[in-house]
Amino acid sequence: MTWLLVVVCGMGGAVLRYLVDRAVQRRHDSAFPWGTFTVNVTGCLVLGLVTGAVAAAAVPSRVQVVLGTGLCGALTTYSTFSYETLRLAEGGARLPAAANVLASLAAGVGAAFAGVGLARLFWG
């Protein structure tokens, strides 16, 4: 049953990724990949929150497998992040490419820590 829930959450995460990416990117008139940045940071926050909830025994570890692997695995995208960074660098936008790498790393790790922190706040 767990694998089926991973599949269902993965399908939802993939659709959510597409919709959020398109909505965010439409609002920004720039070559910077704001949509991918947004879904990746959001996925880190959600995974941190779920991890913290599991650590506090507020939810069973199966939830982490289902939401972490299914939803967050499909929502976030390392391959698109890499491709878009490469595209920026090859197009001569080396500073935005470097900013994408640094900001994605800092914001992603920060969001994961924030998620765990929020979970501790809610579930001690």
N, CA, C and O atoms as CSV, one atom per row, in Angstrom:
chain,resi,resn,atom,element,x,y,z
A,1,MET,N,N,0.820,-1.200,0.000
A,1,MET,CA,C,0.000,0.000,0.000
A,1,MET,C,C,0.864,1.264,0.000
A,1,MET,O,O,0.497,2.266,-0.614
A,2,THR,N,N,2.007,1.219,0.687
A,2,THR,CA,C,2.872,2.397,0.743
A,2,THR,C,C,3.323,2.802,-0.652
A,2,THR,O,O,3.314,3.987,-0.984
A,3,TRP,N,N,3.718,1.836,-1.469
A,3,TRP,CA,C,4.198,2.161,-2.816
A,3,TRP,C,C,3.102,2.836,-3.631
A,3,TRP,O,O,3.389,3.721,-4.438
A,4,LEU,N,N,1.845,2.430,-3.430
A,4,LEU,CA,C,0.743,3.040,-4.166
A,4,LEU,C,C,0.556,4.495,-3.736
A,4,LEU,O,O,0.295,5.364,-4.568
A,5,LEU,N,N,0.689,4.755,-2.451
A,5,LEU,CA,C,0.589,6.130,-1.958
A,5,LEU,C,C,1.750,6.987,-2.466
A,5,LEU,O,O,1.567,8.170,-2.755
A,6,VAL,N,N,2.936,6.400,-2.574
A,6,VAL,CA,C,4.079,7.123,-3.143
A,6,VAL,C,C,3.775,7.506,-4.586
A,6,VAL,O,O,4.054,8.629,-5.006
A,7,VAL,N,N,3.209,6.584,-5.339
A,7,VAL,CA,C,2.853,6.847,-6.740
A,7,VAL,C,C,1.824,7.969,-6.836
A,7,VAL,O,O,1.980,8.893,-7.635
A,8,VAL,N,N,0.778,7.887,-6.026
A,8,VAL,CA,C,-0.281,8.897,-6.063
A,8,VAL,C,C,0.272,10.271,-5.669
A,8,VAL,O,O,-0.012,11.271,-6.329
A,9,CYS,N,N,1.055,10.315,-4.603
A,9,CYS,CA,C,1.655,11.595,-4.187
A,9,CYS,C,C,2.657,12.096,-5.225
A,9,CYS,O,O,2.785,13.301,-5.438
A,10,GLY,N,N,3.358,11.180,-5.863
A,10,GLY,CA,C,4.284,11.561,-6.923
A,10,GLY,C,C,3.557,12.197,-8.100
A,10,GLY,O,O,4.023,13.184,-8.670
A,11,MET,N,N,2.422,11.629,-8.454
A,11,MET,CA,C,1.634,12.224,-9.544
A,11,MET,C,C,1.160,13.618,-9.159
A,11,MET,O,O,1.208,14.549,-9.963
A,12,GLY,N,N,0.705,13.747,-7.925
A,12,GLY,CA,C,0.265,15.066,-7.460
A,12,GLY,C,C,1.406,16.060,-7.411
A,12,GLY,O,O,1.238,17.223,-7.780
A,13,GLY,N,N,2.569,15.610,-6.956
A,13,GLY,CA,C,3.737,16.482,-6.879
A,13,GLY,C,C,4.194,16.945,-8.250
A,13,GLY,O,O,4.599,18.096,-8.418
A,14,ALA,N,N,4.129,16.051,-9.235
A,14,ALA,CA,C,4.539,16.415,-10.599
A,14,ALA,C,C,3.604,17.460,-11.192
A,14,ALA,O,O,4.054,18.415,-11.826
A,15,VAL,N,N,2.312,17.281,-10.988
A,15,VAL,CA,C,1.334,18.259,-11.491
A,15,VAL,C,C,1.504,19.584,-10.760
A,15,VAL,O,O,1.498,20.647,-11.380
A,16,LEU,N,N,1.655,19.518,-9.447
A,16,LEU,CA,C,1.856,20.730,-8.657
A,16,LEU,C,C,3.115,21.469,-9.091
A,16,LEU,O,O,3.116,22.695,-9.196
A,17,ARG,N,N,4.179,20.726,-9.342
A,17,ARG,CA,C,5.428,21.327,-9.804
A,17,ARG,C,C,5.205,22.099,-11.096
A,17,ARG,O,O,5.631,23.247,-11.222
A,18,TYR,N,N,4.545,21.477,-12.042
A,18,TYR,CA,C,4.288,22.119,-13.334
A,18,TYR,C,C,3.449,23.389,-13.149
A,18,TYR,O,O,3.789,24.439,-13.694
A,19,LEU,N,N,2.367,23.298,-12.390
A,19,LEU,CA,C,1.478,24.443,-12.221
A,19,LEU,C,C,2.151,25.595,-11.484
A,19,LEU,O,O,2.016,26.751,-11.884
A,20,VAL,N,N,2.872,25.287,-10.412
A,20,VAL,CA,C,3.562,26.338,-9.655
A,20,VAL,C,C,4.666,26.964,-10.507
A,20,VAL,O,O,4.797,28.187,-10.556
A,21,ASP,N,N,5.451,26.133,-11.173
A,21,ASP,CA,C,6.534,26.638,-12.016
A,21,ASP,C,C,5.997,27.600,-13.065
A,21,ASP,O,O,6.533,28.694,-13.237
A,22,ARG,N,N,4.959,27.206,-13.755
A,22,ARG,CA,C,4.394,28.061,-14.807
A,22,ARG,C,C,3.817,29.344,-14.220
A,22,ARG,O,O,4.040,30.423,-14.769
A,23,ALA,N,N,3.082,29.250,-13.118
A,23,ALA,CA,C,2.464,30.439,-12.508
A,23,ALA,C,C,3.526,31.429,-12.043
A,23,ALA,O,O,3.395,32.632,-12.267
A,24,VAL,N,N,4.569,30.933,-11.401
A,24,VAL,CA,C,5.627,31.819,-10.897
A,24,VAL,C,C,6.411,32.420,-12.052
A,24,VAL,O,O,6.682,33.620,-12.062
A,25,GLN,N,N,6.773,31.604,-13.012
A,25,GLN,CA,C,7.588,32.093,-14.126
A,25,GLN,C,C,6.845,33.136,-14.960
A,25,GLN,O,O,7.460,34.067,-15.480
A,26,ARG,N,N,5.522,32.986,-15.090
A,26,ARG,CA,C,4.725,33.971,-15.833
A,26,ARG,C,C,4.759,35.338,-15.166
A,26,ARG,O,O,4.656,36.361,-15.843
A,27,ARG,N,N,4.901,35.363,-13.853
A,27,ARG,CA,C,4.888,36.624,-13.111
A,27,ARG,C,C,6.219,37.356,-13.151
A,27,ARG,O,O,6.293,38.533,-12.798
A,28,HIS,N,N,7.265,36.671,-13.577
A,28,HIS,CA,C,8.598,37.275,-13.600
A,28,HIS,C,C,9.089,37.357,-15.041
A,28,HIS,O,O,9.182,36.350,-15.742
A,29,ASP,N,N,9.395,38.552,-15.455
A,29,ASP,CA,C,9.885,38.760,-16.813
A,29,ASP,C,C,11.410,38.733,-16.800
A,29,ASP,O,O,12.067,39.752,-17.014
A,30,SER,N,N,11.962,37.539,-16.543
A,30,SER,CA,C,13.414,37.408,-16.521
A,30,SER,C,C,13.790,35.993,-16.918
A,30,SER,O,O,12.959,35.085,-16.921
A,31,ALA,N,N,15.047,35.829,-17.248
A,31,ALA,CA,C,15.555,34.506,-17.606
A,31,ALA,C,C,15.847,33.668,-16.362
A,31,ALA,O,O,16.037,32.456,-16.461
A,32,PHE,N,N,15.885,34.312,-15.188
A,32,PHE,CA,C,16.167,33.578,-13.957
A,32,PHE,C,C,15.044,32.577,-13.698
A,32,PHE,O,O,13.871,32.930,-13.822
A,33,PRO,N,N,15.373,31.356,-13.347
A,33,PRO,CA,C,14.365,30.300,-13.183
A,33,PRO,C,C,13.626,30.368,-11.838
A,33,PRO,O,O,13.802,29.501,-10.982
A,34,TRP,N,N,12.813,31.390,-11.668
A,34,TRP,CA,C,12.098,31.582,-10.409
A,34,TRP,C,C,11.134,30.441,-10.105
A,34,TRP,O,O,10.940,30.098,-8.939
A,35,GLY,N,N,10.537,29.856,-11.115
A,35,GLY,CA,C,9.594,28.758,-10.894
A,35,GLY,C,C,10.275,27.548,-10.286
A,35,GLY,O,O,9.792,26.986,-9.303
A,36,THR,N,N,11.387,27.150,-10.861
A,36,THR,CA,C,12.145,26.011,-10.334
A,36,THR,C,C,12.674,26.322,-8.943
A,36,THR,O,O,12.626,25.469,-8.056
A,37,PHE,N,N,13.167,27.513,-8.747
A,37,PHE,CA,C,13.653,27.936,-7.430
A,37,PHE,C,C,12.540,27.797,-6.394
A,37,PHE,O,O,12.770,27.286,-5.298
A,38,THR,N,N,11.342,28.249,-6.738
A,38,THR,CA,C,10.203,28.214,-5.818
A,38,THR,C,C,9.803,26.792,-5.451
A,38,THR,O,O,9.608,26.485,-4.275
A,39,VAL,N,N,9.678,25.918,-6.455
A,39,VAL,CA,C,9.262,24.541,-6.138
A,39,VAL,C,C,10.336,23.811,-5.336
A,39,VAL,O,O,10.014,23.016,-4.453
A,40,ASN,N,N,11.596,24.072,-5.631
A,40,ASN,CA,C,12.667,23.402,-4.888
A,40,ASN,C,C,12.708,23.844,-3.423
A,40,ASN,O,O,12.847,23.013,-2.526
A,41,VAL,N,N,12.589,25.127,-3.187
A,41,VAL,CA,C,12.612,25.631,-1.812
A,41,VAL,C,C,11.354,25.174,-1.065
A,41,VAL,O,O,11.433,24.801,0.106
A,42,THR,N,N,10.227,25.201,-1.715
A,42,THR,CA,C,8.984,24.724,-1.096
A,42,THR,C,C,9.092,23.254,-0.725
A,42,THR,O,O,8.689,22.856,0.368
A,43,GLY,N,N,9.634,22.444,-1.631
A,43,GLY,CA,C,9.814,21.023,-1.350
A,43,GLY,C,C,10.733,20.791,-0.164
A,43,GLY,O,O,10.496,19.889,0.639
A,44,CYS,N,N,11.782,21.599,-0.047
A,44,CYS,CA,C,12.698,21.487,1.102
A,44,CYS,C,C,11.986,21.822,2.403
A,44,CYS,O,O,12.193,21.158,3.419
A,45,LEU,N,N,11.151,22.848,2.373
A,45,LEU,CA,C,10.385,23.239,3.557
A,45,LEU,C,C,9.426,22.119,3.970
A,45,LEU,O,O,9.356,21.756,5.145
A,46,VAL,N,N,8.696,21.583,3.010
A,46,VAL,CA,C,7.743,20.499,3.296
A,46,VAL,C,C,8.473,19.274,3.846
A,46,VAL,O,O,8.032,18.676,4.827
A,47,LEU,N,N,9.580,18.903,3.219
A,47,LEU,CA,C,10.326,17.737,3.685
A,47,LEU,C,C,10.892,17.963,5.089
A,47,LEU,O,O,10.900,17.041,5.906
A,48,GLY,N,N,11.358,19.164,5.374
A,48,GLY,CA,C,11.822,19.478,6.718
A,48,GLY,C,C,10.701,19.388,7.738
A,48,GLY,O,O,10.894,18.868,8.837
A,49,LEU,N,N,9.537,19.889,7.378
A,49,LEU,CA,C,8.377,19.835,8.267
A,49,LEU,C,C,7.961,18.394,8.542
A,49,LEU,O,O,7.695,18.025,9.686
A,50,VAL,N,N,7.907,17.588,7.495
A,50,VAL,CA,C,7.537,16.177,7.651
A,50,VAL,C,C,8.592,15.433,8.476
A,50,VAL,O,O,8.251,14.639,9.353
A,51,THR,N,N,9.862,15.691,8.196
A,51,THR,CA,C,10.941,15.049,8.946
A,51,THR,C,C,10.865,15.403,10.429
A,51,THR,O,O,11.039,14.546,11.295
A,52,GLY,N,N,10.607,16.666,10.702
A,52,GLY,CA,C,10.462,17.095,12.087
A,52,GLY,C,C,9.255,16.470,12.762
A,52,GLY,O,O,9.313,16.119,13.941
A,53,ALA,N,N,8.166,16.328,12.028
A,53,ALA,CA,C,6.961,15.701,12.580
A,53,ALA,C,C,7.212,14.234,12.903
A,53,ALA,O,O,6.754,13.732,13.929
A,54,VAL,N,N,7.934,13.551,12.032
A,54,VAL,CA,C,8.276,12.150,12.283
A,54,VAL,C,C,9.211,12.045,13.490
A,54,VAL,O,O,9.027,11.181,14.347
A,55,ALA,N,N,10.207,12.921,13.555
A,55,ALA,CA,C,11.151,12.903,14.681
A,55,ALA,C,C,10.445,13.145,16.009
A,55,ALA,O,O,10.864,12.617,17.039
A,56,ALA,N,N,9.372,13.943,15.994
A,56,ALA,CA,C,8.617,14.229,17.209
A,56,ALA,C,C,7.547,13.171,17.472
A,56,ALA,O,O,6.776,13.279,18.425
A,57,ALA,N,N,7.510,12.159,16.626
A,57,ALA,CA,C,6.516,11.078,16.733
A,57,ALA,C,C,5.086,11.588,16.586
A,57,ALA,O,O,4.150,10.983,17.110
A,58,ALA,N,N,4.917,12.706,15.871
A,58,ALA,CA,C,3.587,13.249,15.617
A,58,ALA,C,C,2.897,12.523,14.463
A,58,ALA,O,O,1.669,12.485,14.387
A,59,VAL,N,N,3.684,11.960,13.582
A,59,VAL,CA,C,3.158,11.167,12.469
A,59,VAL,C,C,4.047,9.933,12.306
A,59,VAL,O,O,5.216,9.956,12.692
A,60,PRO,N,N,3.506,8.870,11.743
A,60,PRO,CA,C,4.324,7.670,11.536
A,60,PRO,C,C,5.373,7.880,10.445
A,60,PRO,O,O,5.205,8.725,9.567
A,61,SER,N,N,6.449,7.107,10.509
A,61,SER,CA,C,7.534,7.253,9.534
A,61,SER,C,C,7.075,6.984,8.110
A,61,SER,O,O,7.701,7.451,7.158
A,62,ARG,N,N,6.012,6.250,7.957
A,62,ARG,CA,C,5.452,5.983,6.624
A,62,ARG,C,C,5.050,7.289,5.921
A,62,ARG,O,O,5.127,7.388,4.696
A,63,VAL,N,N,4.629,8.271,6.693
A,63,VAL,CA,C,4.260,9.574,6.126
A,63,VAL,C,C,5.469,10.221,5.454
A,63,VAL,O,O,5.351,10.839,4.397
A,64,GLN,N,N,6.633,10.068,6.087
A,64,GLN,CA,C,7.847,10.626,5.501
A,64,GLN,C,C,8.186,9.936,4.182
A,64,GLN,O,O,8.611,10.591,3.230
A,65,VAL,N,N,8.004,8.649,4.124
A,65,VAL,CA,C,8.260,7.908,2.886
A,65,VAL,C,C,7.304,8.370,1.794
A,65,VAL,O,O,7.716,8.650,0.668
A,66,VAL,N,N,6.036,8.447,2.137
A,66,VAL,CA,C,5.014,8.797,1.143
A,66,VAL,C,C,5.151,10.240,0.678
A,66,VAL,O,O,5.194,10.504,-0.524
A,67,LEU,N,N,5.220,11.181,1.626
A,67,LEU,CA,C,5.305,12.592,1.241
A,67,LEU,C,C,6.706,12.985,0.792
A,67,LEU,O,O,6.866,13.754,-0.156
A,68,GLY,N,N,7.721,12.459,1.472
A,68,GLY,CA,C,9.099,12.801,1.105
A,68,GLY,C,C,9.487,12.260,-0.251
A,68,GLY,O,O,9.998,12.990,-1.100
A,69,THR,N,N,9.242,10.975,-0.450
A,69,THR,CA,C,9.612,10.349,-1.720
A,69,THR,C,C,8.615,10.690,-2.814
A,69,THR,O,O,9.003,11.047,-3.926
A,70,GLY,N,N,7.334,10.581,-2.501
A,70,GLY,CA,C,6.301,10.812,-3.514
A,70,GLY,C,C,6.119,12.275,-3.862
A,70,GLY,O,O,6.483,12.719,-4.951
A,71,LEU,N,N,5.554,13.017,-2.929
A,71,LEU,CA,C,5.230,14.423,-3.192
A,71,LEU,C,C,6.476,15.273,-3.427
A,71,LEU,O,O,6.610,15.910,-4.471
A,72,CYS,N,N,7.392,15.280,-2.446
A,72,CYS,CA,C,8.579,16.142,-2.554
A,72,CYS,C,C,9.521,15.675,-3.658
A,72,CYS,O,O,10.163,16.491,-4.319
A,73,GLY,N,N,9.602,14.369,-3.853
A,73,GLY,CA,C,10.462,13.841,-4.910
A,73,GLY,C,C,10.022,14.295,-6.292
A,73,GLY,O,O,10.853,14.563,-7.161
A,74,ALA,N,N,8.710,14.379,-6.491
A,74,ALA,CA,C,8.193,14.824,-7.788
A,74,ALA,C,C,8.089,16.344,-7.872
A,74,ALA,O,O,8.203,16.919,-8.954
A,75,LEU,N,N,7.874,16.985,-6.739
A,75,LEU,CA,C,7.749,18.447,-6.726
A,75,LEU,C,C,9.086,19.123,-7.010
A,75,LEU,O,O,9.150,20.088,-7.771
A,76,THR,N,N,10.133,18.624,-6.408
A,76,THR,CA,C,11.447,19.255,-6.573
A,76,THR,C,C,12.173,18.660,-7.773
A,76,THR,O,O,11.848,17.566,-8.236
A,77,THR,N,N,13.155,19.395,-8.263
A,77,THR,CA,C,13.829,18.934,-9.470
A,77,THR,C,C,15.272,19.410,-9.538
A,77,THR,O,O,15.546,20.581,-9.800
A,78,TYR,N,N,16.165,18.499,-9.301
A,78,TYR,CA,C,17.593,18.816,-9.404
A,78,TYR,C,C,18.029,18.895,-10.867
A,78,TYR,O,O,18.879,19.712,-11.220
A,79,SER,N,N,17.456,18.062,-11.701
A,79,SER,CA,C,17.864,18.051,-13.110
A,79,SER,C,C,17.473,19.351,-13.811
A,79,SER,O,O,18.265,19.893,-14.582
A,80,THR,N,N,16.275,19.856,-13.559
A,80,THR,CA,C,15.864,21.112,-14.182
A,80,THR,C,C,16.681,22.268,-13.641
A,80,THR,O,O,17.071,23.160,-14.395
A,81,PHE,N,N,16.946,22.263,-12.333
A,81,PHE,CA,C,17.813,23.274,-11.721
A,81,PHE,C,C,19.176,23.284,-12.418
A,81,PHE,O,O,19.696,24.348,-12.753
A,82,SER,N,N,19.746,22.108,-12.635
A,82,SER,CA,C,21.067,22.013,-13.277
A,82,SER,C,C,21.019,22.509,-14.717
A,82,SER,O,O,21.886,23.263,-15.156
A,83,TYR,N,N,19.996,22.075,-15.441
A,83,TYR,CA,C,19.851,22.481,-16.843
A,83,TYR,C,C,19.677,23.994,-16.962
A,83,TYR,O,O,20.318,24.635,-17.794
A,84,GLU,N,N,18.811,24.557,-16.129
A,84,GLU,CA,C,18.562,25.997,-16.212
A,84,GLU,C,C,19.798,26.808,-15.813
A,84,GLU,O,O,20.049,27.876,-16.372
A,85,THR,N,N,20.551,26.309,-14.864
A,85,THR,CA,C,21.797,26.979,-14.485
A,85,THR,C,C,22.795,26.917,-15.637
A,85,THR,O,O,23.445,27.914,-15.951
A,86,LEU,N,N,22.916,25.768,-16.256
A,86,LEU,CA,C,23.791,25.614,-17.415
A,86,LEU,C,C,23.367,26.534,-18.553
A,86,LEU,O,O,24.204,27.172,-19.190
A,87,ARG,N,N,22.068,26.597,-18.802
A,87,ARG,CA,C,21.548,27.460,-19.863
A,87,ARG,C,C,21.875,28.929,-19.602
A,87,ARG,O,O,22.232,29.662,-20.524
A,88,LEU,N,N,21.755,29.352,-18.354
A,88,LEU,CA,C,22.113,30.730,-18.006
A,88,LEU,C,C,23.592,30.985,-18.265
A,88,LEU,O,O,23.954,31.988,-18.880
A,89,ALA,N,N,24.444,30.079,-17.798
A,89,ALA,CA,C,25.898,30.251,-17.950
A,89,ALA,C,C,26.294,30.254,-19.415
A,89,ALA,O,O,27.090,31.094,-19.835
A,90,GLU,N,N,25.759,29.340,-20.192
A,90,GLU,CA,C,26.090,29.278,-21.619
A,90,GLU,C,C,25.574,30.480,-22.395
A,90,GLU,O,O,26.125,30.845,-23.433
A,91,GLY,N,N,24.512,31.093,-21.882
A,91,GLY,CA,C,23.951,32.287,-22.521
A,91,GLY,C,C,24.664,33.560,-22.112
A,91,GLY,O,O,24.248,34.654,-22.494
A,92,GLY,N,N,25.737,33.431,-21.335
A,92,GLY,CA,C,26.504,34.598,-20.927
A,92,GLY,C,C,26.053,35.210,-19.612
A,92,GLY,O,O,26.630,36.197,-19.157
A,93,ALA,N,N,25.030,34.634,-19.000
A,93,ALA,CA,C,24.528,35.160,-17.727
A,93,ALA,C,C,25.186,34.400,-16.576
A,93,ALA,O,O,24.532,33.690,-15.812
A,94,ARG,N,N,26.501,34.578,-16.483
A,94,ARG,CA,C,27.251,33.822,-15.471
A,94,ARG,C,C,26.917,34.246,-14.042
A,94,ARG,O,O,26.850,33.403,-13.147
A,95,LEU,N,N,26.709,35.525,-13.823
A,95,LEU,CA,C,26.355,35.992,-12.482
A,95,LEU,C,C,24.987,35.451,-12.050
A,95,LEU,O,O,24.873,34.937,-10.937
A,96,PRO,N,N,23.950,35.546,-12.884
A,96,PRO,CA,C,22.680,34.923,-12.493
A,96,PRO,C,C,22.795,33.401,-12.316
A,96,PRO,O,O,22.116,32.830,-11.463
A,97,ALA,N,N,23.633,32.752,-13.100
A,97,ALA,CA,C,23.831,31.304,-12.938
A,97,ALA,C,C,24.439,31.001,-11.577
A,97,ALA,O,O,23.983,30.103,-10.870
A,98,ALA,N,N,25.467,31.751,-11.215
A,98,ALA,CA,C,26.097,31.563,-9.905
A,98,ALA,C,C,25.122,31.906,-8.785
A,98,ALA,O,O,25.072,31.219,-7.765
A,99,ALA,N,N,24.346,32.974,-8.979
A,99,ALA,CA,C,23.349,33.363,-7.979
A,99,ALA,C,C,22.310,32.261,-7.804
A,99,ALA,O,O,21.865,31.996,-6.687
A,100,ASN,N,N,21.922,31.618,-8.905
A,100,ASN,CA,C,20.957,30.531,-8.833
A,100,ASN,C,C,21.497,29.381,-7.986
A,100,ASN,O,O,20.781,28.823,-7.154
A,101,VAL,N,N,22.754,29.034,-8.201
A,101,VAL,CA,C,23.363,27.939,-7.434
A,101,VAL,C,C,23.430,28.301,-5.953
A,101,VAL,O,O,22.983,27.533,-5.101
A,102,LEU,N,N,23.979,29.456,-5.653
A,102,LEU,CA,C,24.157,29.858,-4.254
A,102,LEU,C,C,22.823,30.086,-3.543
A,102,LEU,O,O,22.635,29.640,-2.411
A,103,ALA,N,N,21.911,30.774,-4.202
A,103,ALA,CA,C,20.616,31.057,-3.584
A,103,ALA,C,C,19.805,29.777,-3.399
A,103,ALA,O,O,19.138,29.606,-2.379
A,104,SER,N,N,19.859,28.885,-4.375
A,104,SER,CA,C,19.118,27.625,-4.264
A,104,SER,C,C,19.647,26.781,-3.109
A,104,SER,O,O,18.872,26.207,-2.344
A,105,LEU,N,N,20.946,26.713,-2.991
A,105,LEU,CA,C,21.545,25.944,-1.907
A,105,LEU,C,C,21.196,26.558,-0.548
A,105,LEU,O,O,20.740,25.860,0.358
A,106,ALA,N,N,21.411,27.856,-0.417
A,106,ALA,CA,C,21.153,28.523,0.859
A,106,ALA,C,C,19.665,28.476,1.219
A,106,ALA,O,O,19.309,28.151,2.351
A,107,ALA,N,N,18.813,28.797,0.269
A,107,ALA,CA,C,17.374,28.822,0.555
A,107,ALA,C,C,16.827,27.413,0.796
A,107,ALA,O,O,15.971,27.220,1.659
A,108,GLY,N,N,17.314,26.435,0.041
A,108,GLY,CA,C,16.846,25.064,0.219
A,108,GLY,C,C,17.213,24.499,1.576
A,108,GLY,O,O,16.369,23.936,2.273
A,109,VAL,N,N,18.460,24.648,1.944
A,109,VAL,CA,C,18.905,24.151,3.259
A,109,VAL,C,C,18.226,24.959,4.373
A,109,VAL,O,O,17.809,24.403,5.389
A,110,GLY,N,N,18.123,26.265,4.169
A,110,GLY,CA,C,17.430,27.100,5.158
A,110,GLY,C,C,15.973,26.703,5.317
A,110,GLY,O,O,15.454,26.672,6.433
A,111,ALA,N,N,15.318,26.402,4.220
A,111,ALA,CA,C,13.911,25.983,4.277
A,111,ALA,C,C,13.764,24.645,4.985
A,111,ALA,O,O,12.818,24.452,5.748
A,112,ALA,N,N,14.680,23.723,4.745
A,112,ALA,CA,C,14.633,22.423,5.429
A,112,ALA,C,C,14.788,22.619,6.936
A,112,ALA,O,O,14.045,22.027,7.720
A,113,PHE,N,N,15.750,23.449,7.343
A,113,PHE,CA,C,15.927,23.741,8.767
A,113,PHE,C,C,14.687,24.429,9.341
A,113,PHE,O,O,14.260,24.129,10.456
A,114,ALA,N,N,14.120,25.349,8.570
A,114,ALA,CA,C,12.909,26.045,9.025
A,114,ALA,C,C,11.755,25.066,9.199
A,114,ALA,O,O,10.988,25.171,10.157
A,115,GLY,N,N,11.629,24.122,8.281
A,115,GLY,CA,C,10.576,23.115,8.399
A,115,GLY,C,C,10.724,22.272,9.644
A,115,GLY,O,O,9.747,22.024,10.351
A,116,VAL,N,N,11.944,21.828,9.919
A,116,VAL,CA,C,12.194,21.057,11.141
A,116,VAL,C,C,11.900,21.922,12.365
A,116,VAL,O,O,11.307,21.450,13.335
A,117,GLY,N,N,12.312,23.182,12.319
A,117,GLY,CA,C,12.047,24.102,13.430
A,117,GLY,C,C,10.561,24.312,13.664
A,117,GLY,O,O,10.108,24.331,14.808
A,118,LEU,N,N,9.801,24.469,12.589
A,118,LEU,CA,C,8.354,24.619,12.716
A,118,LEU,C,C,7.728,23.369,13.314
A,118,LEU,O,O,6.833,23.455,14.155
A,119,ALA,N,N,8.198,22.220,12.883
A,119,ALA,CA,C,7.680,20.966,13.431
A,119,ALA,C,C,7.950,20.885,14.932
A,119,ALA,O,O,7.087,20.456,15.699
A,120,ARG,N,N,9.135,21.292,15.347
A,120,ARG,CA,C,9.458,21.271,16.780
A,120,ARG,C,C,8.556,22.231,17.552
A,120,ARG,O,O,8.143,21.952,18.677
A,121,LEU,N,N,8.264,23.360,16.925
A,121,LEU,CA,C,7.376,24.331,17.565
A,121,LEU,C,C,5.969,23.751,17.756
A,121,LEU,O,O,5.348,23.918,18.806
A,122,PHE,N,N,5.485,23.066,16.715
A,122,PHE,CA,C,4.135,22.506,16.769
A,122,PHE,C,C,4.051,21.253,17.635
A,122,PHE,O,O,3.097,21.085,18.394
A,123,TRP,N,N,5.045,20.373,17.524
A,123,TRP,CA,C,4.949,19.059,18.152
A,123,TRP,C,C,6.003,18.795,19.212
A,123,TRP,O,O,6.113,17.682,19.726
A,124,GLY,N,N,6.775,19.818,19.535
A,124,GLY,CA,C,7.758,19.737,20.600
A,124,GLY,C,C,8.843,18.780,20.363
A,124,GLY,O,O,9.730,18.632,21.202
